[in-house]
Amino acid sequence: MIRSQNHDSVSSNKRINTCDHGSSTPWSNPNHDVLFLVMMKLGVIDFFAFNRVCKLWRSLSLSNKNMFMASKPPMLMYIRNTHYKKKEYWLEDFDGRNFKITLPHSRRTIYVGLTCCYLILYGWGTSDFWLVNPITRHELHFPFVPSDVYSSVSILRAILVFSSSISKYVFLITKRFSRQIWFSIAGKGDWNDVSSNFHILDIHAFKEKIYTLHYGSHPWDVRHICEMRLNPEPKLMLLKTKDFLKQELYYPKFVSSDEKLYVMETISTDSSNKIHELDFGEMRWVPFEETRDEYAFFNCAFGPGAAVKRMSFVDSQ
């Protein structure tokens, strides 16, 4: 594939003059409705640049951020190595425009996953995790990672959640087929762990709760689902369901939309026949054929999957 050479750089070296430190200029205070229409026509990268122009524009963008982001299709991110063995991070928007990203702490780290719009970078020499948002450049640091936490990208499962009870981000890690979950609170620098009686297949955040998927003594045993609670004492609670997931889901993982939680097979050539929704009202697993919702399911090898309605994006052009 030939990509456009007209690349826009997203870097902290770029500075945007704001009107916060002086008198307002004519272009900084246009009609509110006109400004809103202009903002909704922007791309995602331009939107965050718009956010940094002045207080008025920042207030408008923040108050309408959820609406704006919901109206935009997903962006493609890809990583490539240069001739000098230096990683380059790129974003591609829905219109095919390419943006080169300059990320802090990307040297001597390996990309191991994605969670809540944060890239998960692991430092081999420093034994720490950096979570970096490639667009806003906000970052979280989790140092002093225990030696038995990280071993292979392929079996690592990691999520970031915001705990409203402590008003802090919490980073949780497990390894597929292990029986432990490690977690660290942002800014604390220490790690704790929770043990499970069952082998862990996946961990997922959904509607401000943390769910884990398990199997028993053998990989072909029935699947169990637990809810992990951090307060007042970290623990896993087995959820009772009226039925069990089929054993044929050999390599399942969680996938969610805004309102529904699914489990899907990730190695099947016909995975559409191996998707189940958890009906929280009935506490039972419903095969995908019964849901009749027009969702597209996406699977990521090193990150969470997603279930997206095919017509969920509004054409803002």
C-alpha positions in Angstrom: 0.0 0.0 0.0 1.3 3.5 -0.9 0.7 6.0 1.8 0.5 9.8 1.3 3.8 11.6 1.9 2.0 14.7 3.2 2.4 13.8 6.9 1.3 16.0 9.7 3.5 15.7 12.8 1.9 15.5 16.3 4.7 16.6 18.6 5.2 18.5 21.8 7.6 20.7 20.0 4.7 22.4 18.3 3.4 25.4 20.2 0.1 27.1 19.6 -0.3 30.7 20.7 -3.4 31.2 22.8 -5.4 34.2 23.7 -5.4 33.4 27.4 -2.5 35.8 28.2 -3.7 38.9 26.4 -6.8 40.7 25.1 -9.1 38.6 23.0 -8.8 38.8 19.3 -11.8 39.0 16.8 -11.3 35.4 15.7 -11.3 34.1 19.3 -14.9 35.0 20.1 -17.1 34.2 17.1 -20.8 33.3 17.3 -21.2 30.2 19.5 -23.3 28.2 17.0 -20.9 28.9 14.1 -18.0 27.9 16.3 -19.7 24.7 17.2 -20.4 23.8 13.6 -16.8 24.5 12.7 -15.6 22.3 15.5 -17.8 19.4 14.6 -16.2 19.4 11.1 -12.7 18.9 12.4 -10.7 15.7 12.5 -9.7 14.1 15.8 -6.1 15.5 15.7 -7.4 19.0 14.8 -10.0 18.8 17.5 -7.3 18.5 20.2 -5.3 21.4 18.6 -8.6 23.4 18.7 -8.9 22.6 22.4 -5.6 24.5 23.1 -6.3 27.8 21.3 -8.1 29.7 24.1 -10.3 29.4 27.1 -13.5 29.8 25.2 -12.6 27.2 22.6 -11.3 24.9 25.3 -14.6 25.2 27.2 -16.6 24.5 24.1 -14.6 21.4 23.1 -14.6 19.9 26.6 -18.3 20.3 27.0 -18.9 18.6 23.7 -16.1 16.1 23.7 -18.2 12.9 24.1 -20.5 14.0 21.3 -17.6 14.8 19.0 -15.7 11.6 19.6 -18.9 9.5 19.1 -19.4 11.1 15.7 -15.9 10.1 14.5 -14.9 6.7 13.0 -12.0 4.9 14.7 -8.4 5.8 13.8 -5.8 3.2 12.7 -2.6 3.2 14.6 0.5 1.3 13.4 4.1 1.0 14.5 7.0 0.5 12.2 10.8 0.1 12.7 13.1 2.4 10.8 16.6 1.5 9.4 18.0 2.7 12.7 15.9 0.3 14.7 13.9 3.2 16.0 10.1 2.7 16.4 7.8 5.2 14.7 4.2 5.5 15.7 1.6 6.6 13.2 -2.1 7.4 13.2 -4.3 7.3 10.1 -7.7 8.9 10.2 -10.8 7.8 8.2 -9.9 10.2 5.3 -6.5 8.5 4.9 -4.4 11.3 6.4 -1.3 10.1 8.2 0.1 11.6 11.4 3.5 10.8 12.9 3.4 10.7 16.7 6.3 11.6 19.0 5.8 9.7 22.2 7.6 10.2 25.4 9.3 7.2 27.0 9.1 5.2 23.8 12.8 4.5 23.6 13.9 1.2 25.1 10.3 0.1 25.6 8.2 -2.5 23.9 4.5 -2.0 22.9 2.5 -4.6 24.8 -1.1 -3.5 24.5 -3.8 -0.9 24.4 -6.3 0.1 27.1 -8.7 3.1 27.4 -6.9 4.9 24.5 -3.6 4.5 26.3 -0.7 2.6 24.7 1.0 0.2 27.1 4.8 0.4 26.9 7.0 -1.9 29.0 10.6 -0.9 29.8 12.9 -4.0 29.6 15.8 -2.4 31.5 13.7 -0.4 34.0 10.9 -3.0 34.7 8.2 -0.4 34.5 5.1 0.4 32.5 4.3 3.7 30.8 0.8 4.3 29.7 0.7 7.1 27.1 -2.3 8.5 25.2 -1.0 9.1 21.7 -3.3 12.1 21.0 -3.5 14.0 24.2 0.0 12.8 25.3 -1.2 12.3 28.9 0.8 9.6 30.6 0.8 7.4 33.6 3.8 5.7 35.2 3.7 2.4 37.1 7.3 1.5 38.3 8.8 -1.4 40.2 7.0 -4.1 38.3 7.4 -7.5 40.0 9.7 -9.9 38.1 7.0 -12.5 37.6 4.4 -10.1 36.1 5.8 -9.7 32.6 7.1 -12.7 30.5 5.4 -12.6 27.0 3.3 -10.2 25.1 1.0 -12.9 23.8 -0.3 -14.0 27.2 -0.4 -10.6 28.8 -3.8 -9.1 29.6 -3.9 -5.5 31.0 -6.6 -2.9 31.7 -6.7 0.6 33.1 -9.7 1.6 35.2 -10.7 4.7 37.2 -11.7 4.0 40.7 -14.3 6.6 41.8 -13.9 5.5 45.5 -10.3 6.6 45.6 -10.3 9.0 42.6 -7.3 7.3 41.1 -6.4 5.2 38.1 -5.7 1.6 38.7 -3.6 -0.6 36.3 -4.4 -4.3 36.4 -2.4 -7.1 34.8 -2.8 -10.8 34.5 -1.3 -13.6 32.3 -3.5 -15.9 30.4 -3.8 -19.3 32.2 -2.3 -18.0 35.4 -4.2 -17.6 38.7 -3.1 -14.2 39.8 -4.0 -10.6 39.0 -1.5 -7.8 39.9 -2.6 -4.2 40.3 -1.1 -0.9 41.1 -2.6 2.5 41.9 -1.3 5.5 39.9 1.1 7.5 41.9 1.6 4.9 44.6 4.5 2.9 43.1 3.6 -0.4 44.8 1.9 -3.6 43.5 -0.6 -5.9 45.1 -2.1 -9.2 43.8 -5.3 -11.2 44.1 -5.3 -15.0 43.7 -8.0 -17.1 42.0 -9.1 -20.7 42.4 -9.5 -20.9 38.6 -7.2 -20.3 35.7 -7.7 -16.8 34.2 -8.4 -16.4 30.5 -9.2 -12.7 30.3 -9.9 -9.5 32.3 -12.1 -6.7 31.1 -13.6 -3.4 32.4 -17.3 -2.8 31.7 -19.6 -0.1 33.1 -17.2 0.8 35.9 -16.8 -2.9 37.0 -14.0 -5.4 36.4 -14.8 -8.9 35.1 -12.6 -11.9 34.7 -13.1 -15.1 32.7 -11.9 -18.4 34.0 -11.8 -22.2 33.5 -11.3 -25.0 36.0 -8.7 -27.7 36.2 -8.5 -28.3 32.4 -8.8 -25.9 29.4 -11.8 -27.9 28.2 -13.7 -27.3 31.5 -16.7 -24.9 31.5 -16.1 -21.2 31.7 -16.8 -19.1 34.8 -17.2 -15.4 35.1 -16.1 -13.4 38.2 -16.4 -9.8 39.3 -13.3 -8.3 40.8 -13.8 -5.7 43.5 -11.0 -3.5 44.8 -12.7 -2.0 47.8 -12.9 -2.4 50.8 -10.6 -5.5 50.2 -9.5 -6.7 46.8 -11.2 -10.0 45.9 -12.8 -12.0 43.1 -16.5 -12.9 43.4 -17.9 -15.8 41.3 -21.1 -14.8 39.4 -23.8 -17.4 39.3 -25.3 -17.9 35.8 -28.1 -20.2 34.7 -25.9 -21.8 32.1 -22.2 -22.1 31.2 -20.2 -21.0 28.2 -19.6 -23.9 25.8 -16.3 -25.7 26.1 -15.8 -25.1 22.4 -14.7 -21.6 23.2 -11.1 -22.6 23.5 -9.4 -19.2 23.3 -12.2 -16.7 24.3 -11.9 -13.1 25.3 -14.2 -10.3 26.4 -15.6 -7.9 23.9 -18.0 -5.0 24.8 -20.1 -2.3 23.3 -21.6 0.6 25.3 -24.4 -1.5 26.7 -23.5 -5.2 26.2 -20.8 -7.6 27.3 -19.8 -10.4 25.0 -17.4 -13.3 25.0 -16.0 -14.4 21.6 -13.7 -17.0 20.3 -10.5 -15.5 18.9 -8.9 -18.3 16.9 -11.8 -19.7 15.1 -12.2 -19.2 11.3 -15.9 -18.7 11.9 -15.9 -16.8 15.1 -19.3 -15.2 14.3 -20.9 -18.5 15.4 -19.0 -18.4 18.7 -20.1 -15.2 20.2 -22.2 -15.0 23.4 -23.8 -12.1 25.2 -24.2 -12.1 29.0 -27.8 -11.2 29.8 -27.4 -9.5 33.2 -31.2 -9.5 33.8 -31.5 -13.2 33.4 -27.9 -14.0 34.3 -27.5 -16.4 31.4 -25.4 -16.6 28.2 -27.2 -15.8 25.0 -25.8 -17.0 21.6 -25.1 -14.2 19.2 -27.8 -15.4 16.7 -30.5 -14.6 19.3 -29.4 -10.9 19.8 -30.2 -9.8 16.2 -28.1 -6.7 16.7 -26.1 -5.4 13.7 -22.7 -5.3 15.4 -19.3 -5.7 13.8 -16.8 -7.5 16.1 -13.1 -6.5 16.2 -10.4 -8.6 17.7 -6.9 -7.2 18.7 -4.1 -9.7 19.5 -2.5 -7.3 22.0 -5.4 -5.4 23.3 -9.2 -5.4 23.9 -11.7 -6.2 21.2 -14.7 -4.1 20.4 -18.3 -4.6 19.3 -19.4 -1.6 17.2 -22.8 -0.9 15.6 -22.3 -0.8 11.8 -24.2 2.5 11.5 -23.1 4.1 14.8 -21.0 6.9 13.3 -22.5 10.2 12.1 -21.1 11.6 8.9 -19.8 15.0 10.0 -18.7 16.0 6.5 
